[in-house]
Amino acid sequence: PIQPPPVKPKIKVVIPVKPKPTQIALTTFPNVINGIIKDNQGNYLEGVVVVIYDKEGLPVRALKTNKLGQFSGSTPLPNGTYTMELEKDNFSFDVLQIELTGQVLPPLMITSKSPNN
């Protein structure tokens, strides 16, 4: 007798969904400062200059945000305390302080203060 072909189980096709920009890891390296900057309305800010200073007040990194408001250093910094100043015309930001301890940092979520008028 002829055997019927075996029945294949149904395969569900799953389409991968791209993560939202706020969900991606900007770095997998420890002590690399990274983050996302938005205005106080929640819009991503492109072209924000992020200057990172060491505890002596010397600039050790200068970064700039992309179209999605993201910035990330390319090389790790030594453990220690750093301050961050952010600059963009018509926006103001708090001066931030961050402690680096050899861990991979999740993205910092930074929001501007109210726009300067």
C-alpha positions in Angstrom: 0.0 0.0 0.0 1.1 3.6 -0.6 1.7 5.6 2.5 0.4 9.2 2.6 3.1 11.7 3.0 3.7 12.6 6.7 1.8 15.7 7.9 4.2 18.5 8.6 3.4 20.6 11.7 2.3 24.1 10.9 5.0 26.6 11.3 4.1 30.0 12.5 6.2 32.7 10.8 7.2 35.4 13.3 8.3 38.7 11.9 11.0 40.4 14.1 10.0 43.8 15.3 12.7 46.4 15.4 13.3 47.7 18.9 12.4 51.3 19.5 15.4 53.6 19.7 14.9 53.9 23.5 15.2 50.1 23.9 18.5 49.5 22.1 21.7 49.2 24.0 24.0 51.9 22.8 27.1 50.1 24.0 28.2 46.8 25.5 31.4 48.2 27.0 31.8 49.1 30.6 32.4 52.8 31.6 31.2 54.1 28.2 28.9 57.0 28.8 25.9 57.0 26.5 22.3 58.2 26.4 19.4 59.8 24.7 18.5 63.4 24.9 14.9 64.8 24.4 13.3 68.2 24.8 10.7 68.8 27.4 8.0 67.8 24.8 9.6 64.4 24.3 11.2 65.1 20.9 14.6 63.8 20.2 17.3 66.5 20.1 19.9 66.3 17.3 23.2 68.1 17.6 23.4 68.5 21.4 27.0 68.8 22.4 27.8 66.6 25.5 31.1 67.5 27.2 32.4 65.1 29.9 34.8 66.4 32.5 36.9 64.5 35.0 37.1 65.3 38.7 39.8 67.9 38.0 37.5 69.7 35.7 39.4 68.7 32.5 37.4 67.8 29.4 37.9 64.1 28.6 35.2 63.6 26.0 33.1 65.7 23.6 30.1 63.9 22.0 27.2 65.0 19.8 23.7 63.5 19.5 22.4 62.0 16.3 19.0 62.4 14.7 17.5 60.0 17.4 19.0 62.1 20.2 21.6 59.4 20.9 25.1 59.9 22.0 27.8 57.3 23.0 31.5 57.4 23.7 33.6 55.0 21.7 36.1 54.1 24.4 35.8 53.5 28.1 36.8 56.0 30.7 38.6 55.1 33.9 36.6 54.5 37.1 35.7 57.7 38.9 33.3 60.6 39.1 32.5 62.7 36.0 30.4 65.8 35.2 28.5 66.3 32.0 27.6 69.6 30.5 25.1 69.7 27.6 24.8 72.5 25.1 22.3 73.3 22.3 21.1 76.7 21.2 17.8 77.7 22.7 17.8 74.8 25.2 19.2 74.5 28.7 20.2 71.4 30.7 21.2 70.5 34.2 24.9 69.8 34.8 24.9 66.0 35.5 27.3 64.0 37.6 27.9 60.3 37.0 30.0 57.7 38.9 31.8 55.0 36.7 32.5 51.7 38.5 33.4 49.3 35.7 29.8 48.4 34.8 28.1 48.6 31.4 25.9 51.7 31.7 22.3 51.7 30.5 21.5 54.8 28.3 21.0 58.0 30.3 17.6 59.5 29.6 18.1 63.2 29.6 15.4 65.9 29.2 16.0 69.6 28.5 14.6 72.2 30.8 11.9 74.5 29.3 13.2 76.2 26.1 14.9 79.5 26.7 12.8 82.4 25.4 
